[in-house]
Amino acid sequence: MKGKFITFEGTEGSGKTSVIKEVKKHYEDQGYQVMVTREPGGIAISEKIRDILLNKENTEMDPRTEALLFAAARRQHLVEKIKPALERNMIVLCDRFVDSSLIYQGYARNIGIDKVYEINYFAIEDALPDLTIFVNVRPEVGLKRVFQTPNREVNRLDLENMDFHRMIYRGYLELTEKYDRIKMVNGEQEIEKVAQEAITLIDKIL
């Protein structure tokens, strides 16, 4: 078996992290080696960049600065953690990857999806996911979860206005139409059902 790179995308509060935990357990029970990681972050350098990106005090951050920082964190994460795991034939489950930048900075910040993809192509080269799972949760539902979940980190992006979050959601729907590798699951079900939908999609590429 070759390593497989699977990413999970969604609006704030979509439940990606919980779904990934269920998926990881399923495949480990099947005897696969599975690595879970996240963006921005995943390794020491990228976690430091994450602290800058998501700090609630950094409200003056320019959209292009934001896009470049995400790409820088992604590059280091890819070469230091993701690629070595894939070379060891592991299943890599990543909470967000390049599509987050295309939507958050390219679409919602109005930089342009193509321009943000150019920045990220420099960072990732040809290292696109084998499969991307969009956990489809309407922004009103997701944000309600964010602010009602005890001890959940509330970051700078969570605090954007509702128009921003609706734009993020529209962007993901459009991107799902654009790329065949992006598949949608219904994130407004119980976590176990969402995870099972994701597992059914992953089984097809293993």
Summary of the structure (lengths in Angstrom):
residues: 206
radius of gyration: 16.0
end to end distance: 7.7
largest distance: 47.1
contacts: 676
relative contact order: 0.21
helix: 55%
strand: 13%
